[in-house]
Amino acid sequence: MAHEWMAPIPTRVFFTKGVGRHKYRPQSQELAFRHAGIEKFNLVQVSGIVPPRCKTITVSEGIRLLLPGQVAFGVISESSSDEPNRQLCAGIGVAMPIREQYGYISRHEGFGMTEEKIGDYVEDMAATMLATTLGIEFDPQRNYDERKEIYRMSGNIVRTRNIVQTAAGDKNGLWTTVIAAAVFLM
């Protein structure tokens, strides 16, 4: 069956993060996107499949390749609060296979997690999604470090990583927003 129109497949991806604070929530979000360098693009949320052969590039290279106002697809994790000292977190986890197969990006946002805890959490989610797709057998009750070793020993998962942003809510009650994002380029 021929397709008249097919969306382009991303060939590159970059990962970024940011924090913003302002008396209004939309402005704190804008400032977080600005801190991440992606405020001038029209970002469309996608589910998180990394196409085969999709190359990871630097933030500065990715931003240089996009034009202001351009539509870009991405996986975006965002958390906002105006509660003083509330610990906010946003994270993206990535798992890539060794073969020419698609990988996974997971995301999580919320409150109360440290950078290390949310990093492990999103990386674990992405690796687990990829492992189940690849048919790697593991005990889901085991901790992530034990499962990570099983994934490595299978020879199928090449790399995992995470990018996270945490911040304490502004002590004076300004809105605080944290974001982590994976932005795809065609």
Number of C-alpha atoms within 10 A of each C-alpha: 3 5 5 5 6 7 6 8 13 19 15 18 21 19 22 23 27 25 25 25 24 19 14 12 18 15 16 23 25 20 22 25 25 16 17 20 17 24 16 16 17 14 18 12 15 15 13 20 18 23 18 16 14 20 14 15 14 13 19 11 10 20 17 9 10 16 11 11 11 11 14 19 21 21 21 26 23 24 23 27 23 21 17 15 15 18 20 27 29 31 32 32 28 25 28 26 20 13 13 11 13 17 28 24 26 26 28 20 23 18 17 14 17 16 18 11 14 27 23 18 21 27 26 24 21 25 29 22 15 24 25 11 12 14 9 15 12 15 9 9 8 10 10 17 11 12 20 20 10 17 21 12 10 14 12 17 22 14 14 19 17 23 22 29 26 27 24 18 22 21 13 11 16 19 23 32 33 33 29 31 27 28 25 24 21 14
